[in-house]
Amino acid sequence: MPPTLPPSFEAFRAAITAKAPALDPGRPGLRVLLLLAVLAALAAGVFLWRSAPTPEPLPVASPAPQERASRPAPPLPPTPTGEVTVHITGKVRKPGMYTLPMGARVADAVKAAGGVRQPAAAASVNLARRLVDGEQITVGAPGVGTSQAPPLTDPATTVLDLNTATPDQLDQLPGVGEVLAARIAEFRTAHGGFTSVTQLQEVPGIGAKKYEEIKDKVRI
């Protein structure tokens, strides 16, 4: 059973039909008109929706000049380090060639060579001087920063003063070499000088036999 139209619509259609029977579309035609009206309304709505303005994003501001200047600068590449090679000779424990960092001093080179064999030998060089690549350092060289006493004219008859004799002079005593002469000089420095010849027995390396050999060759 077809749906029943409202009375107002039936009256409107009857009026139209009475005035223009040829224009009466009938119920099927009326449905088509309604469908077209709905489609037209939808099309109009879509058109209005698409024609609405679209908001545009705000542009991003670039950083201010002071902000760009405050950014940390990239780190600088590390400064290359160099080396120096020197030749150490003289009165050191391990003479030879040594490679040390750039900026090292003579004291570093002497230490690398095992240190001096005699304390007084270190006075012949400037330990605070910076090293130069390719140089030769002679430790204990006569006439370079120190005054070296002349050798004994006759070791058999000369008597040395224990408080004034140099390590080189003490080296000429019977049975005393460079090492023992250096120990005698170190003992003298540490104790403020000798007060008696018998104190030689307190020096490491001088026993009763060696003391008997040298006690008559020295004095206070």
C-alpha positions in Angstrom: 0.0 0.0 0.0 1.6 3.4 -1.1 2.2 6.0 1.6 -0.5 8.6 2.3 0.4 12.2 1.6 -0.5 15.0 4.1 -3.8 16.8 3.6 -2.1 20.1 2.9 0.0 18.6 0.2 -3.1 16.8 -1.3 -4.9 20.1 -1.4 -1.9 21.8 -3.0 -1.7 19.1 -5.6 -5.5 19.2 -6.3 -5.2 22.9 -6.9 -2.4 22.5 -9.3 -4.1 19.6 -11.0 -7.3 21.6 -11.5 -5.5 24.6 -13.0 -3.0 22.6 -15.1 -3.9 18.9 -15.5 -1.0 18.5 -17.9 1.6 19.4 -15.2 0.5 16.8 -12.7 3.6 14.5 -12.4 1.8 11.9 -10.4 3.3 10.2 -7.4 6.3 8.7 -9.1 7.2 12.0 -10.6 6.8 13.7 -7.3 9.3 11.3 -5.7 11.8 12.2 -8.4 11.3 15.9 -7.7 11.9 15.3 -4.0 15.0 13.3 -4.7 16.4 16.1 -6.9 15.6 18.7 -4.3 17.5 16.7 -1.7 20.5 16.2 -4.0 20.5 19.9 -4.8 20.5 20.8 -1.1 23.4 18.4 -0.5 25.3 19.9 -3.4 24.8 23.4 -2.1 26.0 22.4 1.4 29.2 20.8 -0.1 29.8 23.9 -2.2 29.5 26.1 0.9 31.7 23.9 3.0 34.5 23.8 0.4 34.3 27.5 -0.3 34.9 28.4 3.3 38.3 30.0 3.9 41.1 27.7 5.3 43.3 29.1 8.1 47.0 29.3 7.1 49.8 28.6 9.7 51.7 31.5 11.0 55.3 31.9 9.7 58.1 30.8 12.1 60.3 33.7 13.1 64.0 33.3 12.5 66.2 33.6 15.7 67.3 37.1 16.6 70.9 38.1 15.8 71.9 38.0 19.5 70.5 34.4 19.8 72.6 33.3 16.8 75.7 35.0 18.3 75.2 33.2 21.6 75.5 29.8 20.1 78.9 28.1 21.1 81.5 28.0 18.4 82.7 24.6 17.2 85.7 23.3 19.2 89.2 24.0 17.7 91.2 21.0 16.5 93.8 19.8 19.1 97.3 21.3 18.8 99.7 18.7 17.7 102.6 17.9 20.1 106.2 17.3 19.0 109.3 15.6 20.3 113.0 16.4 20.6 115.8 13.9 20.4 119.0 14.7 22.3 122.4 12.9 23.0 123.4 12.8 26.6 127.1 12.0 27.5 129.4 12.5 30.4 128.9 11.6 34.0 125.4 10.1 33.8 124.5 6.5 34.5 123.0 5.7 31.1 124.6 7.8 28.3 122.9 7.7 24.9 120.2 9.2 22.8 116.8 10.0 24.3 113.5 11.3 22.8 111.5 13.6 25.1 108.4 15.7 24.7 108.7 19.2 23.2 109.3 21.7 26.0 111.2 19.3 28.2 114.2 20.7 30.1 117.8 19.5 30.6 116.8 18.1 34.0 114.3 15.8 32.3 117.0 14.5 30.0 119.4 13.9 32.8 116.7 12.0 34.7 115.9 9.9 31.6 119.6 9.0 31.5 119.5 7.6 35.0 120.7 10.7 36.8 124.3 12.0 37.4 127.0 9.7 38.8 128.4 12.5 40.9 126.3 15.3 42.6 128.8 18.0 41.6 128.6 17.0 37.9 125.1 18.4 37.7 126.5 21.9 38.2 128.2 21.7 34.8 124.9 22.2 32.9 121.9 24.4 33.2 119.2 22.0 34.3 116.4 24.6 33.7 117.2 25.2 30.0 114.7 23.9 27.4 116.0 21.1 25.2 116.8 21.7 21.5 116.2 18.9 19.0 119.5 17.3 17.9 121.8 18.8 20.6 124.4 17.0 22.7 124.5 17.5 26.4 127.7 16.7 28.2 127.3 16.4 32.0 130.3 17.1 34.1 132.4 18.5 31.3 135.4 20.5 32.6 135.2 24.2 32.1 131.4 24.3 31.6 129.8 25.9 34.6 132.2 24.4 37.2 135.8 24.7 38.1 137.6 21.4 38.3 140.5 21.0 40.6 143.8 19.9 39.0 144.8 16.2 39.6 147.1 15.3 42.4 150.7 15.7 41.5 151.8 12.7 43.6 148.9 10.7 45.2 151.3 8.7 47.2 152.5 11.7 49.2 149.7 14.2 49.0 147.3 14.5 52.0 143.8 15.7 51.2 141.6 17.9 53.3 138.3 16.0 53.7 136.3 19.3 53.9 137.8 21.0 50.8 138.8 18.2 48.4 136.7 17.8 45.3 135.1 14.5 44.3 137.7 14.2 41.5 140.5 14.6 44.0 138.9 12.1 46.4 138.6 9.7 43.4 142.4 9.4 43.3 142.7 8.1 46.9 143.6 4.4 47.1 140.6 2.1 46.6 138.2 5.1 46.1 136.4 5.4 42.7 133.8 7.8 41.4 130.9 6.2 43.4 132.7 6.2 46.7 134.1 9.7 46.1 130.6 10.9 45.5 129.4 9.2 48.8 132.1 11.0 50.8 131.1 14.3 49.3 127.4 13.6 50.0 128.2 12.7 53.6 130.2 15.9 54.0 127.3 18.0 52.7 124.7 16.2 54.8 126.7 16.5 58.1 128.1 20.0 57.6 131.6 18.7 57.1 133.9 16.3 58.7 135.0 16.8 62.3 137.4 13.9 62.4 139.0 11.5 60.0 137.4 8.5 61.8 134.0 9.7 60.4 135.0 8.1 57.1 134.0 4.8 58.6 130.4 6.1 58.7 130.4 6.5 54.9 128.6 3.6 53.2 131.2 1.4 51.4 134.1 2.3 53.6 135.0 -0.7 55.8 137.8 -1.3 58.2 140.2 -2.4 55.5 139.6 0.5 53.1 139.7 3.0 56.0 143.2 1.7 56.9 144.3 2.3 53.3 143.1 6.0 53.1 143.2 7.3 56.7 146.8 8.5 56.3 146.0 10.2 53.0 143.4 12.6 54.4 143.2 15.2 57.2 140.7 17.7 58.7 
